[in-house]
Amino acid sequence: MPISSLPPTFRDASFTARQLGVRYVWIDALCIFQDKDDLSDWEREASLMHKVYSNSFCNIVAGVTNDSSHSIFRSRNPPSLIPPVSMVRLGKSPFRLYSDDELVIHSTHVVTYKGFWKQVDEAHINTRGWVMQERFMSHRALIFGTEQLFWECREMEAAETNPDGLRLNSDIPFPAHNVQKQQESQEYPDRYAFWDNLVEIYSACALTFPSDKLIALSGIAKQVASLFPDKYLAGMWRYRLEYNLLWYVHGDAESSRYDTYVAPSWSWASIKGKVVAKLLSDPNTELLYRLDDYKLEYATSDETGAVLGGLLRLSGSLRRLKLLRRENGLNRWDSWAMVIDDVEDKWRKAKRKWNPWMVKLDDPQESYDEENESGMLYCMPAEDYPSRPKHNFLTLFLLQVVDPSQATFRRIGVATGDKGYIGHMVQPGESDVGKSQPSTELDGSGKTAIPCAAYKDGIYSIYVL
């Protein structure tokens, strides 16, 4: 294939590789068959992309184009790249006034991280889901920005305005450098904090095909899994999964469920929108429910890739719930009031100006009147703060019945608020669920009034899809 027949971006990438002394170039659009009717080649290569980028010499990033039809080379004004110089007068001692002969004058370049790297982090290409994995896995990246070249590697970040680079530290937010340090840490909290940050960044990225949501992250998941023993479950990890499940949609983000199946409702990957991952346990908190079992059905043999289905079996207290739209809500989380157990006094309190709950819905509807009327909404207390008596907070799972005969639910969000508005709670013990008999009498009919797989002493077992 003659170089001249390639789109401008591909031609420029080939030229750059030659200038770097590199003989081969990998371009996804050219190296993977793009056949919508036969995805076998794509599925095979997609599962190997982490090897392509982690073994490459350098990743060439077109930070100035939205597609391959534009050149990565730009006309620019070279003098504008000269960094500003500041003259700093320093004394020999910081504790007294100086005479002129005691002053030392230094010149220094003034570079701020935000201004320095803004062109890279806010480049269109870095809002794409697949690109985050490329950026993370590559050892080096040469980035063509609007006005200058940037360099990113495991040791430093540099640009033409600062060729000596910025030495990296834990205060600099993006992954390529710090995540490696966190991954290699022997401490589990560091590794899970890394994944926490990764999920928040990745969930805000866009994907052309929703079905790629887990696939485009699988390379990083494989690398993380190789460093410590844990089970990967649709974007989360079994270690402290009980806390993983308390993720929520970012307060400033728009969110919705995908039209096609991507992941179980309990996984953050099921949501289109930025999420906040809660992956680490807090020593000041206490779990109010238990995860008894989990099952996942994978699309291929790759357990870090796409899933076809999945469920959890949870045990805990289950309470009836109604969601009311608040006309005077101050923000996204204040737009809904909750009524628990259908107590009339709770209805009255829910409508007052002060809302005791922050309701963080995954995919908010215009109204839940139909669900309220049919009794399809429930909540399960999930987390308490007993060591902080002044912070009378409680976190709840918000659930909707899918099939009462099968005791299946789907997650619709979480809520945090004043536990004084939920009343007495029962916690699952180590042996009170699992050996329990099918639904015992609660309402005089011989069965529980609440759909469940098992019930004993105030604890319900349910399945969440």
N, C-alpha and C positions, 0 to 999 in steps of 0.2 A: 504494500500500500504506500503510495507516494506521500511524503509529508505534506505536500501542498494541498492534498485533498482533505486534510483534517481540519476541524474547526479551529479558529484562532487560539483558543485557550490551550488546546492539545498541541498545536504547533509550538507555542511559546514554551510549554512544559518540556517538550522534546529538545528545544534549543538550550534551555536552562540546564537540562541533564548533561548535554554534551559539554557545556561550559564547566560543569562540575567534574567532568571526566567519568561520568556514569554511562554505561553502555545500554542499559535496559530501563524502560519506563513501564510502570503498571498503571493503566487507566481502566477503571471498572467498566465503563461503557464500551470499551473495546475488547477487554479481556474476558468478559462474562457474556454469554449469549443472552440477549434481551428478548426472549421469546415468551410472550404472555401465555401461549398455548402449551408450552413445555417448560416448566420451571425447574426441571431436574438439575440442569447445569447451575442455575442461580442458587438453588437450595444447597448444593454441594459446596460451591465457592463461598457463599455467604457464611457458612460455618467455619471457613478457613481464613476469613479476612484478617483475623487477629494475627495470624502467622505472616501474612503479607506485610502488614505494617510494622510489626515488631522486628522483622528481619530486614527491613528496608534500610538503605543508607540515609535517605532524607525524604521527607514528605514536602512536596511543592504545593503551596496553598495559594489559590487565586482569591485573595481577599477583597478584590475590587469588582468582581463580576458576579452576576446572578445566574449565568448559564455559560455554556461553552462558546457562545457566538461573539464574545468580546476578548480583546487582547488583555493580557495581564501587565503589559508594559504601558506606562503612562507618561505623558508630557508633564514636566514639573519644573519648579524653580529651585535649582541647587542651593543658592544662598540661604533659602528658607530653612534648610536642614542643619545649618550651623547652630548648635545649642547655645542658649543664652549663658553669659558668664556673669557671676556675681563676685564682687570684691569684698572679702570678709576681713575685718580687723580683729585680731585676737591678742589678748594680753598674756603675760607670762603667769599671772595669777588671777583667778576669778574673783578674789575677795578684796581687791583694792583698786583705786584709781591708778591710771598709768600716765607716765610722761611719754612723749612721742617716741623717744628712743627705746622704750620698752614694748612698743607695739609691733606685731608681726602681721604683715598683710599677705593674705592668701587669695588666690583666684580659684573659683570652683564652678563647675557646670551645674546648673539647676535643672533637675529633671524630676517630675512627680510621676508616681506609678500610674495614676488614673489617666493623666493626659498622655503619657508615654504609650500605654497599652490599649487605650480606648479603641483605636482603629482596628485592633485585632479582635478583642472580645466582642465588639459590636458589629463586626463584619457579618454580612448576610450569611456567608458560608458557615459561620460558627453558630448559627441558629438552627442548623440541620442536625437531626438525630444521628445519622450515620457518621457525620464528621467528628462528633465528639469522641467516638471510639478511635478514629484515625489519629486524632490529635493526642489522645492518651497513649496509644500503643507505639507511636513513632518515637524513635530516640532523638530525632532532630526534625525541625520544620523550618523551611525558608518561606516566609510569608510576604507576598506582594501586596502592600497596602496602597492606599490612595495616593500618598505622597512619598513613601519611602519603603525600604525593605526592613523586615523584622526577622529576628532569629530566636528560636525557642529550642532549648534542649534540657537535659536533666540537671544541668549545673547552673544555667543562667538564661536570662532573656536579654536581647540586645536589639539595637536598631541603628540606622545610619546616624541618627542624632545622638546616639550614645553607644558607640561601638565597643566600649569597654564593658558594657552590659550592667544589668542590675543583678547583684547577688541575691539569691532567693532566700526567703525566710517564711516562717509559718503564717505571717500576716498577709502574704500575697495569696489571693483567693483561688487562682485557677490551678487545676490538677496536674498538668504534665510533669511538674517537678515535685510538689509536695506529696502527691498521692503515692509516689514510689517510696518515699521515706515512711509514710504511714503504713503502706503495705508490708514493708520489711520489718516493721516494729514487732517485737515479741509480745506486745500487749494487745489483747483483744479489743479493748475500747478504742484504740487508735485505728485499728483496721475497720471497725464498724463505723466509726466517725467518718472515715474516708468514704465508705459506701453511702452514708447519710448525705454527705455533700454531693456525691456523684448523682444520686437519685434526684436531688433538687435541681441540679443543673440540667440533667438529661430530660426530666419531665417537662421542662419549659421549652425544649427543642421541638421542631416540627418534623413530621415524616410524611412523605408522599403517600405511602401505603401503611395504614394502621397496623396491618399484620406484621410489619417489621419491628414493632415496639420492643419485643424481647430479643429478637434476632440481632438487632443493631447494637445491643448491649452484651451479647453473649461472649464476645471475645474478652471483654474486661472481666466478666463473671468467671470465665475459665481461668484467667490469670490469678484472680483473687482466690478461687477455690484451690489452686495449686499451692497456695502459701499456708493454708490452715484447714484442718478438717471440719467441714460443715456441709450441710445439705442446702442446695440452692432451690428455692421454691418460687417460681414465677416472679422474679425480681427481688426476692427477700431471702433471708437466711434462717435456718431452723433455730440456731442459737439465739435465744431471746426473741423468738418469733412472736410470742405473746405481746411484746412491746412493739415489734415491727407493725403489727396489725393496727396500731393506733395512729397511723399516718393520717394526714388531712390535707385538704386543698388549701393552697396559699390564699390569704385573705384578699389579696389584690388581683387574683387570677380569675379569669373566666374558665369554666370547666364544663365538661359534658361526658357522657358515656359514648363510646364508639358505636357506630351503626352496626359494625360487624364484630364478632366475638374476638377479643384479644387476650383477655385474662379473666380469672374469677373476680367477682366483685370485691373480694377482700384484699386484692392486690392493687397497689397504686398504679400498676401498668394498665388497669382497666379504664383509667381516666385520661381524657385529653385535656391537659392543663397542668400547671405547675403545682407540685405537691410538696409538703414538708414531711420528711420522713422522721419517724420517732423510732430509732433503732437501738438506743442504749437504755438500760434500766436505770432508774433513779433510786438511790438508796433510801430516799425519803418517801417512796411510794410503795403501795401494796396492791397486788393484782386481786381482782374480785371475781375472776372467772378462770377457767382452765381450758387449755387446748388438749383434747383427748386423742385426736387422730387427724390425719390429713391424707388426701389422695390427689394426684395429678395425672392427667392423660396428656402425653407429649405428642406433638405432630411428627417428630422423627426420633431417632435414637439419641439425639443431642438434648440433654436435660437442661441446658442453658438456653435453648431456643424456644420456638413457639409452642404454646399449649393449646389443646383442644377442649379441655375442661378441668375442673378441680373443685374439691370441696373440703371443708373443715368440719370437724365435730367439736362443738363448744359446749361447755357446761357452766351454768351460772344462774343467777336470778334473772327472771324475765318479767318485764312490766309492760302493760298496755300503754300506747303512746298516741297522741294526736299532735299534729303540727299546724300551727296557726300563723298566717301571714301577718306581720306587724307593719302597719302603715307608717309608723314613726321610727322605723329602724334606722340606726345611725350608720351602719355599714353592712357588708355582706353577712357577717356572723350575727348581726343583731336584727336581721330581717325576719327571723322566725321565733315564735314562742312555742314552748312545749307544755303539754298537759299530760301528766303521768297518772295512770290508773283512773282516768275519767272522773276525778273528784271535782265537784262544782267549784269549790273554793280555789282550786288550781286554775280553773278557767278564768276566774275573776282576777287572780294575781298575774296570770299570763298576759292580760290585756293592759296592765298598768304601764306607766312610762319606763320604769326600771325593769330590765329583763335579767332574771337571775341566771340565764343560760346563754352561752355562746354556741350557736347551732351551726356546725360546719358540714353542710350538705355536699355530697360528691357531685351530684347533677341536679341542681334545684329545679323544681317544677313551678309553674305559675301558682298552682294550688294543690293541696292534698285533701281537699274536701271529700272526694270519692273514697280515698284510702281511709280517712278518718271515719267515715260513715260505715264502711264495711269492716272496720276493725282489723285492718291488715298491717298496722304499724306497731312495732314493739321496740323496747330498748333493753339493753343488758348492761348493768354496771360493770365497768372494766378495770378502773384504776382509782385508788383512794390515796390520800396523803395523811395518814394517821399521825405521823411525827410532826406535822405542821398544824396544830389545832387552830391557829389563827387564820389559816388558809383552808376554809371549810369547803374545799373543792372536790369534785368527783368527775371522772370521765366516763361517758357512756358510749356503747355501740348503738347506732340507730339502724334498725332492721325492718325489712318488709317481707311479708309472707309470699313465697312463690307457690308452694303446693302444701297445703295443711296436712293432707293425707300422708305425705312423705316427710313432714317436719322440716321442710327446706325453706330457707330464707335467703335474701340477698342483702348485702350491706348498702345503706344509702347515705351513711355519714357517721360522724361522731359529734358529741356535744360535751362541753365542759361547763360546770356551774356549781351552784350552791346545793350541797347534798341535803340540806334541810328541806328541800322541796321534793325529795323522793322517798323519804321515810325509811323504815327498817329494811336492811339488806341481809340476805343470807349468802354466805360464801361457801364454795365447794370445798369439801375436805379431801383428804388423800384417798379415802375409800368409799365415799358416799355416792359416787356416780360411777356408772360402768357396770356395777352389779345390781343396779336398781331395776325394778320391774316396770313394764310398760305402764303408761299413765294411770295413776291412782286417782281415787275420787277427790275432787276439789269442789265441784259445783253441784253435787247431788245427782249427776247423770252417769256416774261411773267412769267418766273420763275427765281429763284436765280440760279447762276452758281454753287453754293456750296450746297450740300445736307443738308437740314435742316427741322426740324418739324415746325418751325415758324421763321419769320424774321421781324424786325422792327428797323429802324434807325441805321443800322450797327450792330445790335445784332442778333446773330443766336441762336436758341435753337436746341440742338442735344441730342441724346441718346448714352451713352457709356456703352457697354456690358462688 
